[in-house]
Amino acid sequence: MSAASALALLLAYAGMAGLCLAMDRHHAQVWGRDALPATRRMLQILGAVLLALALWPCVQAWGATVGVVVWLGCVSAGALLLVGLLPYAPRLAVLLAALGAVLGVVAVFVVP
């Protein structure tokens, strides 16, 4: 696995977790209560931004045509990881998503 695909997978996992936690059912599963409307909106925006940001390393590494396909694979793999982890360790899934989001954003914007 290349560094670009690992970075895209981190960002895609974090983005899918954000979109997942924007749903009342999954938010209640993790935190024990429904999300407030402002929190739900913030999580939706954050998830969408992280998913869009995951496209960047793929396009940089493989070009536009292949990069989009690799990005779709990373989004699918990130969702699969989240679906596998959320029912058994919901707080760990959120912790890994937060860590992945921070590391991914730092890697995209700070590391050349």
ABEGO torsion letter per residue (X at the ends): XBAAAAAAAAAAAAAAAAAAAABAAAAAAAAGBBBBAAAAAAAAAAAAAAAAAAAAAAAAAAEAAAAAAAAAAAAAAAAAAAAAAAAABAAAAAAAAAAAAAAAAAAAAABX
